[in-house]
Amino acid sequence: MPMFAFMILLNFFFLYSPIESAMNGKTYDTCQKCLADTCHKQYYRPCIFRNGGFFCFTCHSNNRSKFYTEAGCQKICTDPGRLCVCVDACYECVTKGVRANPESCKEPTNDELSKCK
């Protein structure tokens, strides 16, 4: 497949994907920079140590309910035609059959949470 055709398909997938990207946040080179950012100070999200840096993510969205944990999503997502899936670092209640990457949701471990306080 020529590269041009591949790029068109890729753009089509991202533009018309049934789930929008859920991950918001930043990566910081120090714990102090993470703790000083609005992600932690305003939204009270933890700074976790992951992949050699400090990371703070939020699941805020203006148009969809997003959850930090699968359990939180399942409390709201009770319709039999819907299920909780992982999109980036957040869980979202979607109609069954929607594609998602369950491996991308990685809730912070105690070790990741304990390195920056």
C-alpha angles and dihedrals in degrees: 000000000000115000092242092058090046091053091050091052091047092050091047091053093051095044095047101031111137091227123052120220109276103190120105125165144078142259118233131194093221136037091233092058090051093049091049095053124096090245088071102024100043103025095033092227118157123251107232129193109233134151094000096307142072115261134190119188134182130197095207117142134170096217110024136049111244129181136204093217135037090231091057091051094048092055089063101028100073102133108114091226093058136062140183116258133177118247115180103314099335138073121235133187107236140165112276113265096040112131120239139157107247091184092063093068106084114167112212116268123223089253092054091047096047098058096071123039 
